[in-house]
Amino acid sequence: MTGGKNWTRIMKEIGLILAFLTITAMSFGQHLDYKIHRPNDYHRLGTDLKNIDTLSLWNYQLDSPYVTRFQDSVKPIGHISFWRTKPISNDPGLYVQARAPAIDFEIFDIKDSSYCYKSSWRTIVASSCVPPDVGGDVFVIGKFIFLNRSACVNCGSYGTPNIDYCRPTINFIFSRFSGNDISTLAGIVRQLPIKSGRR
């Protein structure tokens, strides 16, 4: 009988320990939560996330509050633009002027994740562009979702190969967050390793 009681006590203690570890891991994960959500990888083919551009050539602009052009009931709480300040050289047979890679994100609360993922998918399906200029990117940082709703973005080099200038750089920028201060947009912006500017 004593052995049974001891076993029950041990199992309860193990359960408490596991519960504590689970809660701790969940809490820690909330601070360090960072991921790229890609509903379908077909539009990312050819993008090498290791090809990070020179960060000093990139600026950002944050607007919060922000009024979106979309009439949906779910509204963003902000908007952030990333762009390369120095244009890249293009094939003169395709473009007369050099192009500067850029990508924008509307910022939503994490509670609107279902809406954001659906919106991302609609953007990808509706796009008439080819990789890497297909939009619909989603980044999750802490309590925020960064959603691109442009069917076509200006990210490719249009050379051979067609280099993606945006995703590797933006992915690197977002992945550098320490997790200690990503509960607010101000905390996230303070950790951006690039300069603020105006487009």
N, C-alpha and C positions, 0 to 999 in steps of 0.2 A: 504493500500500500504506500509505504514511504517512497519507494522507487517511482511509483506512478505520479505522486505529487511532485517529486523533484523533476521528473521529465516534463510535466505540465508547466512548472515554473521556468524551466530552461527554454521551452518552446515560446512561452510568453515573452521572455527576455530577448530571444532571437527575433521575435516579431517586432518588438519595440525598436530594436537596433535597426532592423531592415526599414521600418517605417521612418525612423530618424534619418537614415542615409538617403532614402528616396526623397523626402522633403528637402533635405539639404541639397541634393543634386538638382532638384527642380528649381529651387531658389537660386542656386549658382548658375544654372542654365539660363534663367531669365535674365541675368545680368550679362551673360556672354553670348546670348542668342544672336547669331548672325548666319544667314544662309542666303543662297540664291535659289529662287523658285523658278523652275523652267518646265512649264507644262509639257512642252514637246521640244526635243533638242534638234529638230530638223533645221530650224532657222539659225542654229548656232554652229553648224558644221563649218569647219575651217578656222574657228576662233581658238587661238592658243593663249590661254590665260597667263602664260609665262612671258609673253611679249609686252611687258609693261613699258609705257612711254615715259619720257622724262617728266617728272612731276612738276618741275619749275615752269613747264610750258602750259600748265593747266590752271584755270581759275574756276571759281564757283560763285553763284549768286543765290541766296536764300530769300524767299518771300513768304512771310507768315504774319498775319493771315493772308489767305490767297483765295481769289474767286475763280473757280474753274469755268470753262466754257461748256462743260457737260451739265445737262439738266437733271441728272439722277438725284434721288433722295439722299444718297450717301455723299457727303462732301469731304474734300481733303482739308487738312489743317495747315497745309503749307505746300510750297513748290520750290524745287532746287534745280538749278541748271549747272551743268559742267561743260566746259568748252576748252579747246586747245587755242591758245592765243596766237600761235604761229601756224599759218596754213601749211598743208603738206603739198608736195608737188604732184600734179596729176598728168594723166595722158592728155596732151594738147589736142588729140583727135576727139576727145570726149567732152572736155570742159575748157572754156576759154580762161576762166579765172581759177586760181587755186582755192581749195576748199579747206575749211577748218573743222575738224571733227567736233561734234557736240551731241549731248544727250540730256534730256530733261526728265525729271521725276516729280509726280505729285505725291504728297506725303499723307498717309492715312493712319488712323489709329489701328492697332492690331486687331481690335474687335471687328473691324471691317474686312478681315482677311478673305472671307468667302467671296465678297463682292470684288475684291481686288484680283483674285485668281481668275474669276470668271471674266472680268474685264480684260485681263492679260490675254486670255485665250481668244477672246473676240478680236482683239487687236492683231494677234498673230495670224488668225485665219483670214482677216480682211485685208492684210497687207499684200500689195502687188509688187513689193520689192524683193530683192534677192539678198541672201546673207553677204555681209554682216549688217545690212541696212534694214533689217526687219525689227520692228519695235516689240513692245510687250514685256519688257524686262521687269522683274520683281525682285527686290532685295528686302529682306527682313532684318531689322536692326532693333533689338530690344523690344520696345512697345510700339514700334513704328514700321510701316510698310512703305517702301519707296516704289512707286508704280509708274512705268512709262506707258503712255497711251497713244504714242505716235505710231501710225501704221508703218511709216518709213522714217528712219533716223539717218543722220549724217555721220557715219562711223567708218566706212570703208575707204581704203586708199585708191581703189579702182585701178590698181596696177596688177602686176603678175608676180607673186600672188596678191590677191585682194586682202590686205591686212586690216584687221579689226583694231582700230585705235582706241575705242571706247571701253569695251568690256574688261580687257585685262587691267587697264588703268583704274577704272571705277571699282572693280573687284578688289584690287590691291588697297585702294584708299579705304573702302568700307571694312576690309578685314583687319585693319590696323587698330581698330577701336579696342581700348583696354577693357571695356566692360564695366569700369568703375563709375562711369558717368554717361550712360546712354539712356537715362530715364526721361530726359528732356531734349528738345531740339537744340537748345543752347549748348547743352553738354556735348552733343554729337558734333556740332559745328566747331566747338573749341578744339576738337581732336583732328579736324581735317588737316592733312599735311600739305595743303595747297592754299594759295591766296584767294581772298575774296575780291570780286571785281564787279563791273557793271557791263552788260552786253549792249 
